[in-house]
Amino acid sequence: MKHHRPAFFVVIALLLACTGCREPSASQRLAEAEALLDRDSLSQAMPLMQQAAEQALTEADWHTRYIALQRLAEATAWSNTGEALRLSLEALDTYRQHPDNERNHVMLLDYAATYAAQQAYIDDTPFDTALRLTHRACLLADSLNDAELRSQTLTTLANIHWACERYAEALECARRADSLAVPSTRNAARQVLARCYLSQDSLAQAEALYKQMPTDDDIHMAYIVQSNLAKIALRLRDTDAAEAAVDSAFEQVEQLYFKALEQKDDYYQTTLRQEQHNSRLRLWVTAAVLVSILLMALAAMLYYRLRLNRQQQRHRVQLMTQQTRRQKEQLAQAQEVIHFLQQYILQRSEVLQKLSQADGQRVSLSRREWNDVERTLNAIDRQRIALIRQMHPDMSDEDLQLCILIRLKLSNRAIGSIFCITISAVQHRKARIKKEVFGEQRPDVTLEQVLERLPVERATIIIS
């Protein structure tokens, strides 16, 4: 018996070692990835989620697999909508084969519909797949009688109808979503409802909804609310309200700048503490050098590492300084544009009112008035007319004036009154400009849509 004791202890030690080295399960990997996502560590979370999805397939842990696939789809959606749609459909297919929670089923359908709608918009293809998935999600949410899910799926359906330019259906779905909304879904439902009211020219209802939306510390939501209030004010020709909305939008930008400054100060404080820590560490290394040549070699290696870290820190500080300088320049440019917009809205509003009252009456504008209208429209429409001039320098003045009137949302009858032509002649001229100037041959695309899709970011870069 004495001869077998060493072997027995070796076996026990091996078993304990194997137990300590056991690989984490798929659900544990997914939990670790979600914890990284909560800390905004997307680059570290993505590989873990991929591993969790693959390991769950091996372990036949279907719940973890479709959750991991859906999390991967959400993380990929911003950079690759097609891949997000593929992952979401794979998660949905996994759930269909192994169902476990009908609430999760509704959410998977809703996510897949959202990505399908985004992909259809990017590819300019029909929204049939998105509508089919959303209708299924709505029916399932109704069967569960879950108000939150019903509001969420109806909001998605309203968004898709709006993208298809079915504004009446979109408005009906948005109203139902708002009536069922709970605190977690109310802002999203009201945002879509306000957009539908804008599409139907129900400006008063849209304005009331935007004013009710709480923004708190969400600067992005504050920008959406204030920019839409400015647009509504412009459409109502309420220049005072437009000025207030523009000022409020600028205040939000200013808040963003001050938050950036606070983050920069925090970074400087962290860097200072790190430098103090490094100084103490160098003193300890100097004392260690006196003890041994070996420790001196180790201290030298540590010194060079710290030196590299300091260089990297100085480089990051320089980058942050450059970024702060660019932010100041951008804020100055934004202030100039806002000032220009305010002045022209106040000074040229009479010309815009003259055009807006042209319905059925003969209106004649001088060259100076046309130039004023064009400058005003460029200021509030992101230099769209300036871009048209750059892209099509041979375009006639009358064709360019027609594009200006279209961007001012004038009716065909009002445009006919300005040019002294019939409504059918206006329609014919629009079709000609769409084909001959912009090269758009599809009959289902209007000149209004062609002008709306112009790459106005390019105009901003060229002019600035």
C-alpha positions as CSV (number, residue, x, y, z in Angstrom):
1,M,0.0,0.0,0.0
2,K,2.9,2.4,0.7
3,H,4.1,2.0,-2.9
4,H,0.7,3.2,-4.3
5,R,0.4,6.5,-2.3
6,P,2.6,8.7,-4.5
7,A,0.6,7.6,-7.6
8,F,-2.6,8.3,-5.8
9,F,-1.5,11.8,-4.9
10,V,-0.4,12.5,-8.5
11,V,-3.8,11.5,-9.8
12,I,-5.5,13.7,-7.3
13,A,-3.3,16.6,-8.3
14,L,-4.0,16.1,-12.0
15,L,-7.7,16.0,-11.4
16,L,-7.6,19.2,-9.4
17,A,-5.5,20.9,-12.2
18,C,-8.0,19.8,-14.9
19,T,-10.9,21.1,-12.8
20,G,-9.1,24.5,-12.3
21,C,-8.5,24.8,-16.1
22,R,-12.1,24.0,-17.2
23,E,-13.1,26.2,-20.1
24,P,-16.0,28.6,-19.5
25,S,-19.4,27.7,-21.0
26,A,-21.1,29.5,-23.8
27,S,-23.5,31.3,-21.5
28,Q,-20.6,32.4,-19.3
29,R,-18.8,33.8,-22.4
30,L,-21.9,35.7,-23.4
31,A,-22.3,37.2,-19.9
32,E,-18.7,38.4,-20.0
33,A,-19.3,39.9,-23.4
34,E,-22.4,41.7,-22.3
35,A,-20.5,43.1,-19.3
36,L,-17.8,44.4,-21.7
37,L,-20.6,46.0,-23.8
38,D,-21.9,47.8,-20.7
39,R,-18.4,49.4,-20.4
40,D,-18.4,50.3,-24.2
41,S,-15.6,47.8,-24.9
42,L,-17.0,46.7,-28.2
43,S,-13.7,45.5,-29.7
44,Q,-13.2,43.1,-26.8
45,A,-16.9,42.0,-26.7
46,M,-17.2,41.1,-30.4
47,P,-14.8,38.1,-30.3
48,L,-16.3,36.8,-27.1
49,M,-19.9,36.9,-28.6
50,Q,-18.7,35.1,-31.7
51,Q,-17.1,32.4,-29.5
52,A,-20.2,32.2,-27.4
53,A,-22.4,31.7,-30.5
54,E,-20.1,28.9,-31.9
55,Q,-19.7,27.2,-28.6
56,A,-23.5,27.3,-27.9
57,L,-24.0,25.4,-31.2
58,T,-21.6,22.7,-29.9
59,E,-23.3,22.6,-26.5
60,A,-26.8,22.6,-28.0
61,D,-27.5,25.7,-25.8
62,W,-30.0,27.2,-28.2
63,H,-31.1,30.1,-26.0
64,T,-27.5,31.3,-25.6
65,R,-27.0,30.9,-29.3
66,Y,-29.8,33.0,-30.6
67,I,-29.1,35.7,-27.9
68,A,-25.4,35.8,-28.9
69,L,-26.3,36.0,-32.6
70,Q,-28.7,38.9,-31.9
71,R,-26.1,40.7,-29.8
72,L,-23.7,40.3,-32.7
73,A,-26.3,41.8,-35.1
74,E,-26.8,44.8,-32.9
75,A,-23.0,45.4,-32.6
76,T,-22.6,45.1,-36.4
77,A,-25.6,47.2,-37.5
78,W,-23.8,50.5,-37.5
79,S,-21.0,49.4,-39.8
80,N,-22.6,46.6,-41.9
81,T,-26.4,46.4,-42.1
82,G,-26.4,43.4,-44.5
83,E,-24.3,41.4,-42.0
84,A,-26.6,42.5,-39.2
85,L,-29.6,41.3,-41.1
86,R,-28.0,37.9,-41.9
87,L,-27.1,37.4,-38.2
88,S,-30.6,38.5,-37.0
89,L,-32.3,36.1,-39.5
90,E,-30.0,33.3,-38.3
91,A,-31.0,34.1,-34.7
92,L,-34.6,34.0,-35.7
93,D,-34.2,30.7,-37.5
94,T,-32.5,29.2,-34.4
95,Y,-35.4,30.3,-32.2
96,R,-38.0,28.8,-34.6
97,Q,-36.3,25.4,-34.4
98,H,-36.0,25.6,-30.6
99,P,-38.6,28.1,-29.2
100,D,-38.6,28.9,-25.5
101,N,-39.9,32.5,-24.8
102,E,-42.5,34.2,-27.0
103,R,-41.5,37.6,-25.8
104,N,-38.0,37.0,-27.2
105,H,-39.6,35.8,-30.4
106,V,-41.4,39.2,-30.8
107,M,-38.1,41.1,-30.2
108,L,-36.2,38.9,-32.7
109,L,-38.8,39.6,-35.4
110,D,-38.8,43.3,-34.6
111,Y,-35.0,43.5,-34.8
112,A,-34.9,41.5,-38.1
113,A,-37.6,43.8,-39.6
114,T,-35.6,46.9,-38.6
115,Y,-32.4,45.6,-40.3
116,A,-34.4,44.5,-43.3
117,A,-35.9,48.0,-43.7
118,Q,-32.5,49.6,-43.3
119,Q,-31.0,47.3,-46.0
120,A,-34.0,48.0,-48.4
121,Y,-33.5,51.7,-47.9
122,I,-29.8,51.4,-48.7
123,D,-30.3,49.2,-51.7
124,D,-33.4,51.1,-52.9
125,T,-35.4,47.9,-53.0
126,P,-39.0,47.1,-51.9
127,F,-39.7,46.8,-48.1
128,D,-41.6,43.5,-48.5
129,T,-39.4,41.4,-46.2
130,A,-39.4,44.2,-43.5
131,L,-43.2,44.5,-43.7
132,R,-43.8,40.8,-43.5
133,L,-41.6,40.4,-40.4
134,T,-43.1,43.4,-38.7
135,H,-46.7,42.2,-39.3
136,R,-45.8,38.9,-37.7
137,A,-44.3,40.7,-34.7
138,C,-47.4,42.8,-34.3
139,L,-49.7,39.8,-34.4
140,L,-47.6,37.9,-31.9
141,A,-47.4,41.0,-29.6
142,D,-51.2,41.3,-29.8
143,S,-51.7,37.7,-28.8
144,L,-49.4,38.2,-25.8
145,N,-51.3,41.4,-24.8
146,D,-48.0,43.0,-23.9
147,A,-48.4,46.8,-24.2
148,E,-44.6,47.5,-24.4
149,L,-44.1,45.0,-27.2
150,R,-47.2,46.2,-29.1
151,S,-46.0,49.8,-28.9
152,Q,-42.5,48.9,-30.0
153,T,-43.7,46.8,-33.0
154,L,-46.2,49.4,-34.1
155,T,-43.5,52.0,-34.0
156,T,-41.3,49.9,-36.2
157,L,-44.3,49.3,-38.6
158,A,-45.0,53.1,-38.7
159,N,-41.3,53.7,-39.5
160,I,-41.4,51.3,-42.4
161,H,-44.7,52.7,-43.8
162,W,-43.2,56.1,-43.6
163,A,-40.1,55.0,-45.5
164,C,-42.5,53.5,-48.2
165,E,-44.2,57.0,-48.4
166,R,-47.5,55.5,-47.1
167,Y,-48.0,58.4,-44.8
168,A,-51.6,57.7,-43.9
169,E,-50.9,54.1,-42.8
170,A,-47.7,55.3,-41.0
171,L,-49.8,58.0,-39.1
172,E,-52.4,55.4,-38.0
173,C,-49.7,53.0,-36.7
174,A,-47.9,55.8,-34.9
175,R,-51.0,56.9,-33.2
176,R,-51.8,53.4,-32.0
177,A,-48.1,53.0,-30.8
178,D,-48.4,56.2,-28.8
179,S,-51.6,55.2,-27.2
180,L,-50.1,51.9,-26.0
181,A,-46.7,53.4,-25.1
182,V,-45.0,52.8,-21.7
183,P,-42.2,55.0,-20.4
184,S,-39.5,53.0,-22.1
185,T,-41.2,53.3,-25.6
186,R,-43.0,56.6,-25.3
187,N,-40.2,58.8,-26.7
188,A,-39.6,56.6,-29.8
189,A,-43.3,56.4,-30.5
190,R,-43.8,60.1,-30.2
191,Q,-40.8,60.9,-32.4
192,V,-42.2,58.7,-35.2
193,L,-45.7,60.2,-34.7
194,A,-44.3,63.7,-34.9
195,R,-42.5,62.8,-38.1
196,C,-45.7,61.4,-39.6
197,Y,-47.6,64.7,-38.7
198,L,-44.8,66.6,-40.5
199,S,-45.3,64.4,-43.6
200,Q,-49.0,65.2,-43.5
201,D,-48.4,69.0,-43.0
202,S,-50.0,68.8,-39.5
203,L,-47.5,71.2,-38.2
204,A,-49.3,72.2,-35.0
205,Q,-49.6,68.6,-33.8
206,A,-46.0,67.9,-34.7
207,E,-44.8,71.0,-32.9
208,A,-46.8,70.1,-29.7
209,L,-45.3,66.6,-29.7
210,Y,-41.7,67.8,-30.1
211,K,-42.2,70.3,-27.2
212,Q,-43.4,67.4,-25.0
213,M,-40.4,65.2,-25.6
214,P,-38.0,65.2,-22.6
215,T,-34.4,65.5,-23.7
216,D,-32.6,65.5,-20.3
217,D,-28.9,65.0,-20.9
218,D,-29.5,63.3,-24.3
219,I,-27.8,65.9,-26.6
220,H,-28.7,63.9,-29.8
221,M,-32.4,63.9,-28.9
222,A,-32.2,67.6,-28.0
223,Y,-30.7,68.3,-31.5
224,I,-33.5,66.3,-33.2
225,V,-36.2,68.2,-31.3
226,Q,-34.7,71.6,-31.8
227,S,-33.9,71.1,-35.5
228,N,-37.4,69.9,-36.2
229,L,-38.9,72.8,-34.3
230,A,-36.8,75.1,-36.4
231,K,-38.1,73.5,-39.6
232,I,-41.7,73.8,-38.4
233,A,-41.2,77.4,-37.6
234,L,-39.7,78.1,-41.0
235,R,-42.6,76.3,-42.7
236,L,-45.0,78.4,-40.7
237,R,-43.0,81.6,-41.6
238,D,-42.6,82.2,-37.8
239,T,-39.2,83.8,-37.8
240,D,-39.1,84.6,-34.1
241,A,-39.7,81.0,-33.2
242,A,-37.1,79.9,-35.8
243,E,-34.6,82.2,-34.2
244,A,-35.3,80.8,-30.8
245,A,-35.1,77.2,-32.1
246,V,-31.8,77.9,-33.8
247,D,-30.4,79.5,-30.7
248,S,-31.5,76.5,-28.6
249,A,-29.8,74.2,-31.1
250,F,-26.6,76.2,-30.8
251,E,-26.8,76.0,-27.0
252,Q,-26.9,72.2,-27.4
253,V,-23.8,72.3,-29.5
254,E,-22.2,74.6,-27.0
255,Q,-23.0,72.1,-24.2
256,L,-21.4,69.3,-26.2
257,Y,-18.2,71.5,-26.5
258,F,-18.1,72.2,-22.8
259,K,-18.5,68.4,-22.1
260,A,-15.6,67.8,-24.3
261,L,-13.6,70.3,-22.3
262,E,-14.5,68.6,-19.1
263,Q,-13.4,65.3,-20.5
264,K,-10.1,66.9,-21.6
265,D,-9.6,68.2,-18.0
266,D,-10.3,64.8,-16.6
267,Y,-7.7,63.4,-19.0
268,Y,-5.1,65.9,-17.9
269,Q,-5.7,65.1,-14.2
270,T,-5.4,61.4,-14.9
271,T,-2.1,62.0,-16.9
272,L,-0.8,64.1,-14.0
273,R,-1.5,61.4,-11.5
274,Q,0.1,58.9,-13.7
275,E,3.2,61.1,-14.0
276,Q,3.5,61.4,-10.2
277,H,3.2,57.6,-9.9
278,N,5.9,57.2,-12.6
279,S,8.2,59.5,-10.6
280,R,7.9,57.4,-7.5
281,L,8.5,54.3,-9.5
282,R,11.7,55.7,-11.0
283,L,13.0,56.5,-7.4
284,W,12.4,52.9,-6.4
285,V,14.2,51.7,-9.6
286,T,17.2,53.9,-8.8
287,A,17.5,52.4,-5.3
288,A,17.2,48.9,-6.8
289,V,20.1,49.6,-9.2
290,L,22.4,50.0,-6.2
291,V,21.5,46.5,-5.0
292,S,22.4,44.4,-8.0
293,I,23.5,44.6,-11.6
294,L,20.6,42.3,-12.6
295,L,18.1,44.7,-11.0
296,M,19.8,47.6,-12.8
297,A,19.1,45.8,-16.2
298,L,15.5,45.3,-15.2
299,A,15.2,48.9,-14.1
300,A,16.6,50.0,-17.5
301,M,14.0,48.0,-19.4
302,L,11.3,49.5,-17.2
303,Y,12.7,53.0,-17.8
304,Y,12.5,52.6,-21.5
305,R,9.0,51.3,-21.3
306,L,7.9,54.3,-19.2
307,R,9.6,56.6,-21.6
308,L,7.6,55.1,-24.5
309,N,4.4,55.5,-22.5
310,R,5.2,59.2,-21.8
311,Q,5.8,59.7,-25.6
312,Q,2.5,58.1,-26.3
313,Q,0.8,60.2,-23.7
314,R,2.3,63.4,-25.1
315,H,1.2,62.3,-28.6
316,R,-2.4,61.7,-27.3
317,V,-2.3,65.2,-25.6
318,Q,-1.3,66.8,-28.9
319,L,-4.0,64.9,-30.8
320,M,-6.6,66.1,-28.2
321,T,-5.3,69.7,-28.5
322,Q,-5.7,69.5,-32.3
323,Q,-9.1,68.1,-31.9
324,T,-10.1,70.8,-29.5
325,R,-8.8,73.4,-31.9
326,R,-10.9,71.9,-34.7
327,Q,-14.0,71.9,-32.5
328,K,-13.5,75.6,-31.8
329,E,-13.2,76.3,-35.5
330,Q,-16.3,74.2,-36.3
331,L,-18.2,76.0,-33.5
332,A,-17.1,79.4,-35.0
333,Q,-18.3,78.3,-38.4
334,A,-21.6,77.1,-37.0
335,Q,-22.1,80.4,-35.2
336,E,-21.5,82.3,-38.5
337,V,-24.0,80.1,-40.4
338,I,-26.6,80.5,-37.6
339,H,-26.1,84.3,-37.7
340,F,-26.4,84.4,-41.4
341,L,-29.6,82.3,-41.3
342,Q,-31.2,84.5,-38.7
343,Q,-30.4,87.7,-40.6
344,Y,-31.8,86.5,-43.9
345,I,-34.9,85.0,-42.5
346,L,-35.7,88.3,-40.8
347,Q,-34.7,90.5,-43.7
348,R,-36.1,88.5,-46.7
349,S,-39.3,87.1,-45.2
350,E,-41.3,89.4,-47.4
351,V,-40.0,87.8,-50.6
352,L,-40.8,84.3,-49.2
353,Q,-44.3,85.5,-48.2
354,K,-44.8,86.9,-51.7
355,L,-43.9,83.4,-53.2
356,S,-46.1,81.5,-50.7
357,Q,-49.1,83.7,-51.7
358,A,-48.7,82.9,-55.4
359,D,-51.4,80.3,-55.5
360,G,-53.6,81.3,-58.5
361,Q,-52.2,84.8,-58.7
362,R,-49.6,86.3,-61.1
363,V,-46.3,86.9,-59.3
364,S,-43.2,88.6,-60.8
365,L,-39.8,88.6,-59.1
366,S,-36.8,90.8,-60.0
367,R,-33.3,89.4,-60.4
368,R,-32.4,90.8,-57.0
369,E,-35.3,89.1,-55.4
370,W,-34.4,85.7,-57.1
371,N,-30.8,86.1,-55.8
372,D,-32.2,86.9,-52.3
373,V,-34.4,83.8,-52.3
374,E,-31.5,81.6,-53.6
375,R,-29.1,82.9,-50.8
376,T,-31.8,82.3,-48.2
377,L,-32.5,78.8,-49.4
378,N,-28.8,77.9,-49.5
379,A,-28.5,79.1,-45.9
380,I,-31.3,76.9,-44.6
381,D,-30.9,74.0,-47.0
382,R,-27.3,73.1,-46.6
383,Q,-26.1,74.8,-49.8
384,R,-28.2,72.5,-52.0
385,I,-28.7,75.1,-54.8
386,A,-25.0,75.9,-54.7
387,L,-24.3,72.3,-55.3
388,I,-26.6,72.2,-58.3
389,R,-24.8,75.1,-59.8
390,Q,-21.5,73.3,-59.4
391,M,-22.7,70.0,-60.8
392,H,-24.6,71.6,-63.7
393,P,-23.1,74.9,-64.7
394,D,-24.9,74.9,-68.0
395,M,-28.3,74.7,-66.4
396,S,-30.7,77.5,-67.5
397,D,-31.9,80.2,-65.0
398,E,-35.5,79.1,-65.3
399,D,-34.7,75.5,-64.6
400,L,-32.7,76.5,-61.5
401,Q,-35.5,78.8,-60.4
402,L,-37.9,75.9,-60.7
403,C,-35.6,73.8,-58.5
404,I,-35.6,76.7,-55.9
405,L,-39.5,76.8,-55.9
406,I,-39.7,73.0,-55.4
407,R,-37.3,73.2,-52.4
408,L,-39.6,76.0,-51.0
409,K,-42.5,73.4,-51.2
410,L,-44.6,75.5,-53.6
411,S,-47.5,73.8,-55.4
412,N,-47.6,73.2,-59.1
413,R,-50.3,75.8,-59.4
414,A,-48.3,78.4,-57.5
415,I,-45.2,77.6,-59.7
416,G,-47.4,78.0,-62.8
417,S,-48.6,81.4,-61.7
418,I,-44.9,82.5,-61.3
419,F,-43.9,81.3,-64.7
420,C,-47.2,82.1,-66.4
421,I,-47.7,78.5,-67.6
422,T,-50.3,75.7,-67.0
423,I,-50.0,73.1,-64.3
424,S,-49.4,70.4,-66.9
425,A,-46.6,72.5,-68.4
426,V,-45.0,72.6,-64.9
427,Q,-45.3,68.9,-64.6
428,H,-43.7,68.5,-68.1
429,R,-40.9,70.8,-67.2
430,K,-40.2,68.9,-64.0
431,A,-40.0,65.6,-66.0
432,R,-37.7,67.1,-68.5
433,I,-35.3,68.5,-65.9
434,K,-35.3,65.2,-64.0
435,K,-34.3,63.3,-67.2
436,E,-32.1,65.7,-69.1
437,V,-30.3,67.5,-66.3
438,F,-30.1,64.9,-63.5
439,G,-30.2,61.8,-65.7
440,E,-32.9,60.1,-63.7
441,Q,-34.9,57.8,-66.0
442,R,-37.1,55.9,-63.6
443,P,-40.8,57.0,-63.9
444,D,-41.6,56.4,-60.2
445,V,-38.9,58.8,-59.0
446,T,-40.0,62.5,-58.9
447,L,-37.8,65.6,-59.3
448,E,-38.5,66.4,-55.6
449,Q,-36.9,63.1,-54.6
450,V,-33.9,63.7,-56.9
451,L,-33.3,67.1,-55.3
452,E,-33.8,65.7,-51.8
453,R,-31.1,62.9,-52.4
454,L,-28.4,65.3,-53.6
455,P,-25.1,64.8,-51.6
456,V,-25.3,68.1,-49.8
457,E,-22.2,67.1,-47.6
458,R,-20.1,67.6,-50.7
459,A,-21.4,71.1,-51.2
460,T,-20.5,72.0,-47.6
461,I,-16.9,70.8,-48.1
462,I,-16.4,72.6,-51.4
463,I,-17.9,75.9,-50.3
464,S,-16.1,76.0,-46.9
